[in-house]
């Protein structure tokens, strides 16, 4: 989202309230909808880019676009009704209906994986584009290495970013897989959301895992730039972990769980992707990576170069669409607003 914000010169609005407080979710969505609508009426942007989830902020923008002349772009980091964390059939039906309504009426739907693009087209999007989440090589320039000074010097460091709030995040797989390896596993994210995994480490009597807590953005960048490997074991079926791009931009190889979106990003035969999302596969992947660390570093550089090339093609498609459609119709002095829900966590 912020990538699109900087590219288009958009003004960013963030209405995150009561984040992670599930009981207050209805109030959160109502507040987001009201504040979003008021801001839209006051600012009258020509183009609005809104994130999904939260789907009801998206609905507000679509409804507003039927009242005032504004072009709507929905940026999807998932299709919420397909998310496994929604189990109530009534809620799932409601969210599914709202999503289909919004997707079919948006001027453009963007997403960060080809898999979600296929889903959006199937749902009824008039136009859908994939634009990878991305950071460039300068991402580590403001890195703060103060946290890394406390890590053992005689072990490799494996960085595992984890917000801890999603049911499909599985750092427990990495905790168990790395138990007997000569490496320090650093798991970031607020500890109050990681208590289950902290308990798992204690249960297994693991001594080489560090729960770093929430790191500042600069400290997090320092960890990624310092580590030998990054890792992600999320079981999200179509997601691409942000840490993939971050690690590759810092020149660090990453060991990552297999899913269709990651396979499309890196290639089915990429050695960074484990064959199966289980403890033994991750353990074997790390052993192989340790034995071939120099080759993996070279591979990381090549993958980043290819990822950068493909994203430039995606951006050209986006600009071509915008110049021919949205921005040309909106006028030469277009005001672009971007609505974002910030998710707190490393």
C-alpha positions, 0 to 999 in steps of 0.5 A: 500500500505505501508503495503505491502511495509513494509512486502516485504521490498520494495522501495517506489516511490511516484509521486503525482503531482497537487493533486486535481487540476482537470484541470491539471489531463491530465498533472498529468497522463502524468508526472506520466507515464514518471517519472515512466517509467524512474525510472523503466528503471533506477532501473530495479526492479524484482517486481513492485507493483503499485496502482490503481488509478491512472490507467495510472501509472498502464498501464505504469508498465504493458507496461514496463513488456512486454519490461523488465522481471518484475513481476507486482502486482496491488493493487486496492483500487477501480476499477476506471471505476466503480467509480460514480465520472466518469460521462463522457461516453467516459472517462468511456469507456477509463478507463474501457478498460485500467483497463481490459487490466491491470488487465488481464495482471498483475501477481497478483491483490490485493485489500482490500475488498472481494467485489473488489476481486469478481469484479477483477475476473469477469473482468478477473484477472489471480489471485486476493487476498484480503489483508485488510488495517490494523494497529496494536495496536502500531499505537497509540504509537506516538500519540500527544494529544495536539489538544484534550486538546481544546475539552470540557471535559463534552461531548463525542467525536466523531471523523470523518476523512474526506478528503472532496474531494470525492463526496460520503463522507457524513459528512453532515449526521453525522452533522445533526444526532448529532445536539442535542446529548451531544457530540462533533463531530470533523471532520478532513481534510483540510477546503478548501475541506469541505466548503460545510459541514461547510456551512451545519453546519452553516445552521443548527445552529449546535454548537457541531461540530468542523472542526479541519482542517488538523491534523498531523499524530501524532495529528490524532492518538491522536484524534482517541485514545482520542475519545469515538467513531469514525464514517464514513458515506461514501456512497462508495458502496464497500469501507472499511474506513481506520478509522475502523481499526484505531479505533479498533486498538485504542480500540474505537468503530465505527459507520459506514455506511452500504455497502457490503464490511463493512458487510463482514468485520464486519458481517451483524448484527454488531451493529456498522453498521447503518441499513440505511445510513440516518440521523435518522439511524445514530442518533439512532445508536449513542443514542444506542452506548452511552447507551451501551458504555462499551459493545461497547468497549468490542465488539471493542476489539473482532472485532479487534482480529478477524480482526487481525486473518483473516488478518494473514490468508490473508498474509499467502496466499499472501506469499505462492503465492509470494514464489511459483511464483513471488519472486522465479522466480525473484530470491533470491535477488529480488528488489521490488518497490512500486509505490504509489499516496499519498492522502493528508487528514485525 
